[in-house]
């Protein structure tokens, strides 16, 4: 999780640095909703299991973060056509965060996430084991920060 946060933070920082000149002086990056697409390439034959674990453990946490105001919107999509090899992805989750801080490094997010996890999943060992199983079903996972600004 820490590696993911560091990688996403670098991506967000680079994206906002490249669009800073295009932004109005009155609009700061922290005030702009931030959209991130999370792509999952699942091992063949494991998609249903991956989705079941995602819906059981991860989606409820995102819903809690939405209630807390960190997340504006989430959407899950699956490709209609079959993709080959490298570009293949099986599930895309798009999350619109209220701002870049919520997407990357807001300490309040981490606190709310930990509290929601403790509240929703009383058996933390079971939760962690299921999350490890979910990630073991992946061939690859990558994140793409989406910008409405022309590059």
Number of C-alpha atoms within 10 A of each C-alpha: 6 7 8 12 13 13 14 20 17 13 16 23 13 13 16 20 12 13 15 15 9 12 12 9 8 7 10 12 18 13 12 13 18 24 24 20 18 16 20 23 20 24 14 10 9 13 18 10 14 22 16 12 18 16 12 14 19 16 14 15 21 18 17 18 19 18 11 15 13 23 23 18 14 17 10 11 11 12 11 7 6 9 11 8 8 8 7 15 20 18 19 19 16 20 21 22 23 20 20 22 21 21 23 22 14 13 11 13 19 13 11 16 17 12 14 18 19 13 11 14 15 10 11 12 10 11 19 13 11 16 17 11 14 21 17 14 18 17 12 15 14 14 17 14 18 14 15 8 12 7 8
